[in-house]
Every structure is written in structure tokens, then in C-alpha cells.
């Protein structure tokens, strides 16, 4: 089940999505001129269905038509997978940060670390290893770099 929480902070509407982005996705209406930016916190998105993805992209298009900038933050791995499937672009939305999936080579624990997209771009997507907090082993990217970050070529 999807939960959408929203709050306004100084001309910015912030949405936090938690759960599966599906046909139940609904956003609060934005009265004309009420905000100049919308930020989506997508850290807790666990799945994106085809229909939910269409609704999300329509929201981004509507924001662009209203001249409201949209920023995607903390994109979870399922949201990144969705972004990689989109062929038509993101209607001007900017990806600010995303969670990068890691896997420990010793205990196989699944981990995630948040990175700013601009930092990753400057580093040419060289993802640093991390120490597994469970066993102390070395954890690395749990995907192919070129596939996981393919969406960024559409920005």
C-alpha cells in the first residue's frame, strides 16, 4: 500500500512516497502559483507498477506545464529501475540523489548508500567500496554500473 505525505516549506511542496507506486497514487492538487518547486523523497518506494509509473510521469508533466520545477531525491533502487525503463524523459525533473545498492562479498548482506547524482557524475560513476556494518567485510555495487545509472543519459 502506498502512503503519500506532503508538506509545504517556504514555497516548496515536499512529497514523501512510501510503499508501492501503483494505481492508488494521488497527489494533492497544487493551486496555481502556490509553490515554485516540488521535491519528491523516494527513499521508501518499494516497487513501481506500470500504471503507477504512468501516473507519476503525468504528475511530472503537469508540473512542467505549470512551470513548477520538480526534484527527485533519495531515489530507491526500484525507482531507479523505473527511471531506467522510461524512454521519454522526465519532463524536466531533476534527479538530485539516489540510493546505490551494495552487497557484502562475505555475508551477502544487502546494503544501500545515498549519493548525490552530481558527485557520482564528477567521479565518472566510480562507486567506492564500503565496509559491511554486519561483518566488516567489503561491500560493492550490487549491479552493473552502466545499467544502474543508464537513466542519467536522459536527463
Secondary structure, DSSP 8 states (H G I E B T S, - for coil): --EEEEEEETTEEEEEEEEEESTT-------TTS-SEEEEEEEEEEEE-HHHHHHHHHHHHHHHHTT-EEEEESB-HHHHHHHHH-SS--TT-EE-EEEEEEEETTT--EEEEEEEHHHHHHTTT----EE-TTTS-EEEESS-HHHHTGGGGG-
